[in-house]
């Protein structure tokens, strides 16, 4: 028994000869709750830092795109072919790094869900948590496309598009920018240099898409769900009806 919630471990190991909880058990339960709270706070703080870095990277990328486009379309500046060829490289590197950071955020969010699931189970708020009304799930139900599509309600498809468009649009801007630079290179240097650059960046974009699919859209390893084997949310937390 952990604050009124019985687990398999508690049933197998009753507290005291009379089956009642002792002061030591209560202290142990409080320590576990405190430890979970500290882990949750650390996860939330780490996620906030990484999200701020991601926002800074996005701003840097958009600033770079705007500045270089102004230079390319200003007749007062003469940009040679070599400089044109390397202009898209920083954009690709920033976006690839952002994918890596987003992958880390995804795993940290999974950790947050595990801890929150244990805490709401203890607090008796499983129904509210499963219905996306409390905890991180309340925010994810509006910002995470993967979670938005699983939340019942009208306009779900539109909500998924609204949540996913900023992510897709950011990378689409980088792709269009790369194509525009390749066209400028073709106009200045001719077919073969621009074709070579287009092929090179095409492969780089294919790699970026592959990394995005593997790191952000692929299912997480099953071992990441085994931190708390006696928590019922491992099987049911993504199904609101099963906890209602």
Residue frames relative to the residue before (quaternion, step in Angstrom):
aa qw qx qy qz dx dy dz
X 1.0000 0.0000 0.0000 0.0000 0.00 0.00 0.00
X 0.0128 -0.7881 0.6148 -0.0259 3.58 -0.87 1.02
X 0.7983 -0.2390 0.0902 0.5454 3.57 -0.06 1.39
X 0.7854 -0.3411 0.1656 0.4893 3.54 0.83 0.97
X 0.6724 0.4506 -0.2989 0.5055 3.61 1.26 -0.08
X 0.2471 -0.7945 0.5411 0.1219 3.56 -0.63 1.09
X 0.1074 -0.7753 0.6198 0.0576 3.57 -0.94 0.89
X 0.6878 -0.4750 0.3476 0.4249 3.53 -1.31 0.23
X 0.6450 0.5273 -0.3225 0.4494 3.55 1.01 -0.77
X 0.6526 0.5124 -0.3184 0.4585 3.57 1.02 -0.82
X 0.6520 0.5183 -0.3198 0.4518 3.59 1.02 -0.80
X 0.6822 0.4963 -0.2840 0.4556 3.55 1.04 -0.78
X 0.7843 0.2334 -0.1117 0.5638 3.57 1.17 -0.59
X 0.1266 -0.8163 0.5599 0.0645 3.65 0.22 1.19
X 0.4323 -0.7074 0.5066 0.2368 3.53 -1.15 0.71
X 0.8464 0.1088 -0.1044 0.5108 3.57 -0.73 1.07
X 0.6513 -0.5378 0.3659 0.3907 3.52 -1.25 0.37
X 0.7185 0.4439 -0.2548 0.4710 3.62 1.03 -0.71
X 0.5466 -0.6231 0.3977 0.3934 3.60 1.27 -0.04
X 0.5594 0.5949 -0.3983 0.4178 3.60 1.24 -0.04
X 0.5308 -0.6243 0.4672 0.3320 3.53 -1.21 0.54
X 0.3344 -0.7393 0.5557 0.1811 3.52 -0.99 0.86
X 0.6830 -0.4610 0.3625 0.4355 3.57 -1.32 0.15
X 0.6184 0.5455 -0.3427 0.4501 3.57 1.09 -0.70
X 0.6431 0.5194 -0.3251 0.4594 3.58 1.03 -0.79
X 0.6462 0.5184 -0.3155 0.4628 3.55 0.98 -0.89
X 0.6512 0.5101 -0.3143 0.4658 3.58 0.98 -0.83
X 0.6430 0.5199 -0.3202 0.4624 3.54 1.01 -0.82
X 0.6418 0.5189 -0.3232 0.4631 3.59 1.00 -0.82
X 0.6562 0.5109 -0.3109 0.4601 3.57 0.95 -0.87
X 0.6410 0.5207 -0.3200 0.4642 3.56 1.02 -0.79
X 0.6510 0.5112 -0.3230 0.4588 3.58 0.97 -0.80
X 0.6486 0.5058 -0.3172 0.4722 3.57 0.98 -0.84
X 0.6453 0.5178 -0.3157 0.4645 3.57 0.99 -0.84
X 0.6524 0.5131 -0.3124 0.4621 3.57 0.97 -0.85
X 0.6486 0.5067 -0.3166 0.4715 3.58 0.98 -0.83
X 0.6405 0.5298 -0.3215 0.4536 3.57 1.02 -0.79
X 0.6586 0.4996 -0.3043 0.4733 3.57 1.01 -0.81
X 0.6312 0.5190 -0.3280 0.4740 3.59 1.03 -0.77
X 0.6525 0.5144 -0.3133 0.4599 3.57 0.96 -0.86
X 0.6508 0.5089 -0.3158 0.4666 3.59 0.97 -0.83
X 0.6498 0.5093 -0.3163 0.4673 3.59 1.01 -0.81
X 0.6413 0.5158 -0.3251 0.4657 3.58 0.98 -0.82
X 0.6711 0.4996 -0.3009 0.4577 3.60 0.89 -0.92
X 0.6514 0.5078 -0.3175 0.4658 3.59 1.00 -0.81
X 0.6597 0.5055 -0.3065 0.4640 3.59 0.97 -0.84
X 0.6408 0.5195 -0.3197 0.4661 3.57 1.01 -0.79
X 0.6460 0.5267 -0.3209 0.4497 3.58 0.97 -0.85
X 0.6483 0.5149 -0.3207 0.4601 3.59 0.98 -0.83
X 0.6839 0.4820 -0.2942 0.4619 3.59 0.85 -0.95
X 0.6344 0.5234 -0.3326 0.4615 3.59 1.01 -0.74
X 0.6351 0.5147 -0.3323 0.4704 3.58 1.04 -0.70
X 0.6303 0.5114 -0.3286 0.4830 3.58 1.03 -0.76
X 0.6416 0.5277 -0.3234 0.4532 3.59 0.98 -0.82
X 0.6385 0.5109 -0.3225 0.4767 3.57 1.00 -0.81
X 0.6475 0.5162 -0.3184 0.4614 3.59 0.97 -0.81
X 0.6429 0.5136 -0.3194 0.4699 3.58 1.02 -0.77
X 0.6384 0.5233 -0.3243 0.4620 3.56 1.01 -0.79
X 0.6561 0.5009 -0.3047 0.4751 3.56 0.94 -0.89
X 0.6476 0.5145 -0.3213 0.4612 3.60 0.95 -0.84
X 0.6546 0.5162 -0.3137 0.4546 3.59 0.95 -0.86
X 0.6843 0.4783 -0.2879 0.4691 3.58 0.87 -0.94
X 0.6289 0.5229 -0.3344 0.4682 3.59 1.05 -0.70
X 0.6456 0.5165 -0.3099 0.4695 3.56 1.00 -0.85
X 0.6435 0.5192 -0.3230 0.4605 3.58 0.94 -0.87
X 0.6811 0.4962 -0.2950 0.4505 3.57 0.84 -0.96
X 0.6815 0.5015 -0.2977 0.4421 3.58 0.86 -0.97
X 0.6978 0.4646 -0.2898 0.4618 3.60 0.84 -0.89
X 0.6256 0.5242 -0.3496 0.4601 3.60 1.05 -0.62
X 0.6160 0.5306 -0.3417 0.4714 3.59 1.07 -0.71
X 0.6616 0.4992 -0.3065 0.4682 3.58 0.94 -0.86
X 0.6724 0.5136 -0.3047 0.4375 3.58 0.89 -0.91
X 0.7535 0.3730 -0.2073 0.5001 3.58 1.06 -0.67
X 0.5668 0.5503 -0.3974 0.4669 3.57 1.27 0.37
X 0.3982 -0.7556 0.4740 0.2140 3.56 -0.55 1.17
X 0.5743 0.6005 -0.3805 0.4059 3.59 1.22 -0.33
X 0.7125 0.3879 -0.2438 0.5314 3.59 1.23 -0.38
X 0.1806 -0.7651 0.6114 0.0904 3.53 -0.98 0.91
X 0.0996 -0.8072 0.5817 0.0074 3.58 -0.45 1.25
X 0.3174 -0.7707 0.5184 0.1909 3.58 -0.65 1.08
X 0.7195 -0.4850 0.3002 0.3962 3.55 -1.30 0.27
X 0.6358 0.5366 -0.3387 0.4394 3.58 1.00 -0.78
X 0.6648 0.4942 -0.3049 0.4700 3.58 0.93 -0.86
X 0.6191 0.5414 -0.3368 0.4585 3.55 1.04 -0.78
X 0.6682 0.5381 -0.3028 0.4151 3.56 0.93 -0.93
X 0.7460 0.3963 -0.2285 0.4840 3.59 1.05 -0.67
X 0.4354 0.7303 -0.4506 0.2723 3.61 1.20 -0.16
X 0.7142 0.4470 -0.3018 0.4462 3.68 0.81 -0.78
X 0.5051 0.6934 -0.4207 0.2951 3.63 1.15 -0.44
X 0.6721 0.4827 -0.3349 0.4508 3.67 0.79 -0.82
X 0.6154 0.5462 -0.3517 0.4464 3.59 1.04 -0.71
X 0.6637 0.5036 -0.3010 0.4640 3.56 0.92 -0.90
X 0.6660 0.5045 -0.3117 0.4525 3.57 0.91 -0.87
X 0.6533 0.5080 -0.3159 0.4641 3.59 0.96 -0.84
X 0.6808 0.4802 -0.2974 0.4663 3.57 0.94 -0.84
X 0.6236 0.5192 -0.3425 0.4734 3.59 1.04 -0.67
X 0.6529 0.4994 -0.3170 0.4731 3.58 0.94 -0.81
X 0.6279 0.5321 -0.3342 0.4593 3.57 1.05 -0.73
X 0.6170 0.5348 -0.3434 0.4641 3.60 1.06 -0.71
X 0.6434 0.5170 -0.3197 0.4654 3.58 0.98 -0.85
X 0.6581 0.4985 -0.3066 0.4738 3.59 0.96 -0.85
X 0.6504 0.5156 -0.3163 0.4595 3.57 0.97 -0.86
X 0.6111 0.5410 -0.3450 0.4635 3.58 1.09 -0.68
X 0.6524 0.5033 -0.3096 0.4745 3.57 1.00 -0.81
X 0.6283 0.5260 -0.3308 0.4681 3.58 1.02 -0.77
X 0.6325 0.5457 -0.3356 0.4353 3.56 0.97 -0.83
X 0.6879 0.4669 -0.2855 0.4768 3.57 0.93 -0.87
X 0.6335 0.5106 -0.3395 0.4720 3.57 1.06 -0.65
X 0.6207 0.5257 -0.3387 0.4729 3.58 1.06 -0.71
X 0.6163 0.5299 -0.3452 0.4693 3.58 1.04 -0.71
X 0.6325 0.5172 -0.3229 0.4777 3.57 1.03 -0.77
X 0.6346 0.5321 -0.3225 0.4583 3.57 1.00 -0.84
X 0.6459 0.5223 -0.3202 0.4556 3.56 0.97 -0.83
X 0.6313 0.5372 -0.3340 0.4488 3.57 0.99 -0.82
X 0.6940 0.4703 -0.2786 0.4686 3.57 0.87 -0.97
X 0.6525 0.5124 -0.3154 0.4608 3.57 0.94 -0.88
X 0.6211 0.5499 -0.3432 0.4404 3.56 0.99 -0.80
X 0.6633 0.4972 -0.3057 0.4684 3.57 0.97 -0.85
X 0.6814 0.4995 -0.2906 0.4492 3.58 0.95 -0.89
X 0.6887 0.4575 -0.3014 0.4748 3.60 0.88 -0.84
X 0.5735 0.5598 -0.3783 0.4633 3.57 1.18 -0.47
X 0.6590 0.4984 -0.2940 0.4804 3.54 1.00 -0.87
X 0.7217 0.4532 -0.2420 0.4639 3.58 0.95 -0.91
X 0.4562 -0.6984 0.4460 0.3243 3.60 1.22 -0.19
X 0.5327 0.6291 -0.4006 0.4000 3.60 1.15 0.61
X 0.2096 0.8266 -0.5008 0.1481 3.56 1.18 0.57
X 0.6529 0.5294 -0.3232 0.4348 3.59 0.96 -0.86
X 0.6700 0.4891 -0.2991 0.4715 3.59 0.91 -0.88
X 0.6499 0.5130 -0.3177 0.4621 3.57 1.01 -0.80
X 0.6736 0.4981 -0.2951 0.4595 3.58 0.94 -0.88
X 0.6918 0.4621 -0.2681 0.4858 3.58 1.17 -0.57
X 0.4884 -0.6992 0.4082 0.3256 3.60 1.30 0.33
X 0.4561 0.6958 -0.4457 0.3305 3.61 1.02 0.74
X 0.7861 0.1896 -0.1153 0.5769 3.61 1.17 -0.40
X 0.7596 0.3895 -0.2721 0.4442 3.54 -1.31 0.26
X 0.7688 -0.3435 0.2649 0.4699 3.54 -1.30 -0.28
X 0.5771 0.6046 -0.3805 0.3957 3.59 1.13 -0.56
X 0.5865 0.5791 -0.3746 0.4247 3.61 1.11 -0.56
X 0.6900 0.4474 -0.2699 0.5010 3.58 1.02 -0.82
X 0.6602 0.5257 -0.3113 0.4369 3.57 0.92 -0.90
X 0.6070 0.5756 -0.3568 0.4159 3.59 1.11 -0.58
X 0.7240 0.3757 -0.2400 0.5264 3.59 1.30 -0.16
X 0.7784 0.3674 -0.1718 0.4791 3.60 1.13 -0.57
X 0.7083 0.4228 -0.2568 0.5035 3.62 1.09 -0.58
X 0.4067 -0.7434 0.4649 0.2565 3.64 -0.41 1.14
X 0.6457 0.5315 -0.3306 0.4373 3.59 1.00 -0.76
X 0.6808 0.4501 -0.2819 0.5044 3.58 1.09 -0.69
X 0.6118 0.5781 -0.3466 0.4141 3.59 1.01 -0.84
X 0.6802 0.5042 -0.3060 0.4353 3.58 0.92 -0.85
X 0.6937 0.4611 -0.2789 0.4779 3.61 1.21 -0.36
X 0.5718 0.5810 -0.3873 0.4307 3.58 1.28 -0.12
X 0.3727 -0.7416 0.5034 0.2403 3.62 -0.61 1.04
X 0.4582 0.6739 -0.5020 0.2895 3.53 -1.16 0.60
X 0.6163 -0.5587 0.3957 0.3892 3.61 -1.21 0.34
X 0.8128 0.2754 -0.2065 0.4699 3.54 -1.22 0.58
X 0.2717 0.8025 -0.5024 0.1723 3.58 1.15 0.46
X 0.6493 0.5205 -0.3304 0.4452 3.60 0.94 -0.83
X 0.6500 0.5034 -0.3158 0.4737 3.58 0.97 -0.81
X 0.6418 0.5210 -0.3225 0.4612 3.58 1.04 -0.76
X 0.6228 0.5287 -0.3387 0.4668 3.61 1.06 -0.73
X 0.6527 0.5066 -0.3114 0.4694 3.58 0.96 -0.87
X 0.6633 0.5115 -0.3030 0.4545 3.58 0.93 -0.91
X 0.6838 0.4782 -0.2906 0.4683 3.60 1.03 -0.77
X 0.7437 0.4287 -0.2299 0.4586 3.60 1.02 -0.75
X 0.5505 0.6619 -0.3870 0.3303 3.58 1.15 -0.54
X 0.6400 0.5212 -0.3647 0.4310 3.67 0.85 -0.72
X 0.6559 0.5007 -0.3149 0.4690 3.60 1.01 -0.79
X 0.6917 0.4677 -0.2798 0.4739 3.57 0.83 -1.00
X 0.6536 0.5361 -0.3188 0.4287 3.58 0.97 -0.84
X 0.6238 0.5510 -0.3433 0.4352 3.57 1.02 -0.75
X 0.7078 0.4365 -0.2595 0.4910 3.57 0.90 -0.90
X 0.6027 0.5484 -0.3580 0.4559 3.58 1.12 -0.59
X 0.6099 0.5428 -0.3482 0.4605 3.58 1.06 -0.71
X 0.6561 0.5092 -0.3106 0.4625 3.57 0.96 -0.83
X 0.6531 0.5104 -0.3134 0.4634 3.58 1.01 -0.78
X 0.6515 0.4988 -0.3109 0.4798 3.59 0.95 -0.86
X 0.6283 0.5370 -0.3283 0.4572 3.58 1.01 -0.81
X 0.6465 0.5132 -0.3196 0.4653 3.59 0.95 -0.85
X 0.6578 0.5033 -0.3094 0.4671 3.58 0.96 -0.84
X 0.6448 0.5216 -0.3242 0.4550 3.58 1.00 -0.77
X 0.6481 0.5043 -0.3195 0.4728 3.59 0.97 -0.82
X 0.6326 0.5222 -0.3328 0.4652 3.61 1.01 -0.78
X 0.6405 0.5110 -0.3237 0.4732 3.60 1.02 -0.73
X 0.6370 0.5137 -0.3239 0.4747 3.60 0.99 -0.78
X 0.6435 0.5175 -0.3158 0.4673 3.56 1.04 -0.78
X 0.6241 0.5285 -0.3283 0.4727 3.56 1.05 -0.75
X 0.6620 0.5145 -0.3047 0.4520 3.57 0.98 -0.84
X 0.7350 0.4196 -0.2326 0.4792 3.59 1.07 -0.69
X 0.8242 0.2782 -0.0927 0.4845 3.56 0.86 -1.00
X 0.5694 -0.6033 0.3921 0.3976 3.61 1.20 -0.23
X 0.7800 -0.4146 0.2436 0.4004 3.53 -1.40 0.02
X 0.7480 0.4684 -0.2736 0.3825 3.59 0.53 -1.13
X 0.6549 0.4781 -0.3490 0.4698 3.65 0.84 -0.71
X 0.6747 0.4878 -0.3036 0.4634 3.57 0.93 -0.86
X 0.6314 0.5288 -0.3343 0.4582 3.60 1.06 -0.69
X 0.6428 0.5167 -0.3225 0.4646 3.58 0.98 -0.83
X 0.6624 0.4934 -0.3024 0.4758 3.58 0.96 -0.89
X 0.6442 0.5272 -0.3242 0.4495 3.59 0.98 -0.84
X 0.6503 0.5056 -0.3166 0.4704 3.60 0.98 -0.81
X 0.6570 0.5195 -0.3137 0.4473 3.58 0.91 -0.91
X 0.7132 0.4286 -0.2622 0.4888 3.57 0.85 -0.91
X 0.5722 0.5734 -0.3792 0.4473 3.58 1.15 -0.50
X 0.6568 0.4878 -0.2979 0.4919 3.58 1.00 -0.84
X 0.6388 0.5241 -0.3268 0.4588 3.57 1.02 -0.80
X 0.6636 0.4882 -0.3064 0.4770 3.59 0.98 -0.79
X 0.6151 0.5322 -0.3494 0.4651 3.59 1.05 -0.69
X 0.6351 0.5153 -0.3194 0.4787 3.58 1.05 -0.77
X 0.6502 0.5194 -0.3159 0.4556 3.59 0.96 -0.86
X 0.6516 0.5033 -0.3131 0.4734 3.58 0.96 -0.84
X 0.6463 0.5222 -0.3198 0.4554 3.59 0.96 -0.87
X 0.6547 0.5002 -0.3110 0.4738 3.58 0.96 -0.88
X 0.6355 0.5348 -0.3269 0.4508 3.58 0.99 -0.83
X 0.6752 0.4918 -0.2948 0.4640 3.58 0.90 -0.90
X 0.6995 0.4735 -0.2764 0.4584 3.57 0.94 -0.87
X 0.7572 0.4159 -0.2199 0.4531 3.58 0.88 -0.91
X 0.7893 0.3410 -0.1663 0.4828 3.59 1.04 -0.72
X 0.7818 0.3512 -0.1829 0.4818 3.59 1.00 -0.72
X 0.5903 0.5750 -0.3800 0.4201 3.60 1.16 -0.45
X 0.5814 -0.5808 0.4238 0.3808 3.63 -1.09 0.59
X 0.5148 -0.6332 0.4828 0.3179 3.54 -1.13 0.67
X 0.6211 -0.5371 0.4016 0.4055 3.61 -1.16 0.49
X 0.5592 -0.6394 0.4125 0.3292 3.56 -1.00 0.81
X 0.6052 0.5771 -0.3751 0.4000 3.61 1.06 -0.60
X 0.5936 0.5736 -0.3780 0.4192 3.61 1.15 -0.44
X 0.6753 0.4774 -0.2893 0.4820 3.60 1.24 -0.31
X 0.6385 0.5694 -0.3146 0.4114 3.58 1.24 -0.01
X 0.3275 0.7753 -0.4942 0.2178 3.59 1.18 0.34
X 0.7909 0.1487 -0.0565 0.5909 3.56 1.04 -0.85
X 0.1704 -0.8522 0.4833 0.1053 3.60 0.28 1.22
X 0.7032 0.4533 -0.2846 0.4680 3.62 1.13 -0.42
X 0.5271 0.6212 -0.4140 0.4061 3.58 1.24 0.35
X 0.4420 -0.7391 0.4448 0.2460 3.57 -0.64 1.10
X 0.5743 0.6284 -0.3816 0.3600 3.57 1.15 -0.48
X 0.4940 0.6586 -0.4481 0.3485 3.64 1.13 -0.30
X 0.7660 0.3406 -0.1961 0.5087 3.56 0.98 -0.77
X 0.8170 0.3373 -0.1219 0.4515 3.58 1.03 -0.70
X 0.5039 0.7117 -0.4224 0.2471 3.58 1.13 -0.33
X 0.6938 0.4504 -0.2906 0.4809 3.62 1.11 -0.50
X 0.6766 0.4346 -0.2919 0.5178 3.58 1.26 0.09
X 0.2950 -0.8028 0.4863 0.1787 3.59 -0.01 1.25
X 0.6513 0.5434 -0.3285 0.4155 3.56 0.95 -0.82
X 0.6522 0.5437 -0.3229 0.4180 3.56 1.08 -0.64
X 0.7239 0.3936 -0.2380 0.5142 3.58 1.26 -0.38
X 0.5148 0.6611 -0.4155 0.3539 3.55 1.27 -0.23
